[in-house]
Amino acid sequence: MITDLIKNLKNDKDLYYAYQANIAMAFTDEAYNYKKKTNKKYLNQDDMHVIANEAAKNFLNLLIR
């Protein structure tokens, strides 16, 4: 249940860090993939919005798999 996850994240610094690292990696991966796909060297706010949403989907899909 989500309340158990929240409680565990609050009380377990290693679990918290693991989730933090996984979320950060999902964003990093999507930024890399987006730049490669679009051949962009620099990203604007619209690009970041697309990347953030793809990263969120990536993280959630990995979580529920």
C-alpha positions as a printed Julia matrix, in Angstrom:
65×3 Matrix{Float64}:
  0.0    0.0     0.0
  1.2    3.53   -0.7
  1.03   4.47    2.99
  3.52   1.68    3.74
  5.84   2.98    1.03
  5.62   6.52    2.41
  6.32   5.31    5.94
  9.29   3.27    4.75
 10.67   6.16    2.69
 10.46   8.42    5.73
 12.16   5.91    8.03
 14.74   4.24    5.81
 17.39   6.57    4.42
 18.8    3.86    2.15
 15.4    3.15    0.6
 14.84   6.88    0.18
 18.2    7.22   -1.57
 17.43   4.22   -3.81
 14.17   5.83   -4.97
 15.91   9.18   -5.44
 18.63   7.57   -7.55
 16.12   5.67   -9.67
 14.06   8.79  -10.36
 17.19  10.76  -11.23
 18.42   8.0   -13.52
 15.06   7.81  -15.3
 15.34  11.54  -16.02
 18.97  11.27  -17.12
 18.19   8.38  -19.45
 15.25  10.19  -21.03
 17.26  13.4   -21.5
 19.98  11.41  -23.25
 17.47   9.56  -25.44
 15.62  12.77  -26.32
 18.81  14.59  -27.32
 19.9   11.62  -29.4
 16.48  11.31  -31.09
 16.16  15.04  -31.84
 19.85  15.8   -32.47
 19.54  18.76  -30.11
 22.58  20.01  -28.26
 20.63  22.31  -25.95
 17.23  21.8   -24.4
 14.52  24.4   -23.86
 11.64  24.45  -21.38
  9.32  22.58  -23.76
 11.94  19.87  -24.22
 12.34  19.55  -20.46
  8.58  19.14  -20.08
  8.54  16.27  -22.6
 11.58  14.66  -20.97
 10.15  14.96  -17.45
  6.92  13.26  -18.49
  8.73  10.47  -20.31
 11.02  10.0   -17.3
  8.03   9.79  -14.97
  6.42   7.15  -17.2
  9.7    5.25  -17.37
 10.09   5.27  -13.58
  6.49   4.2   -12.95
  6.67   1.43  -15.57
  9.82   0.08  -13.95
  8.2    0.32  -10.53
  5.08  -1.61  -11.47
  6.72  -4.26  -13.62
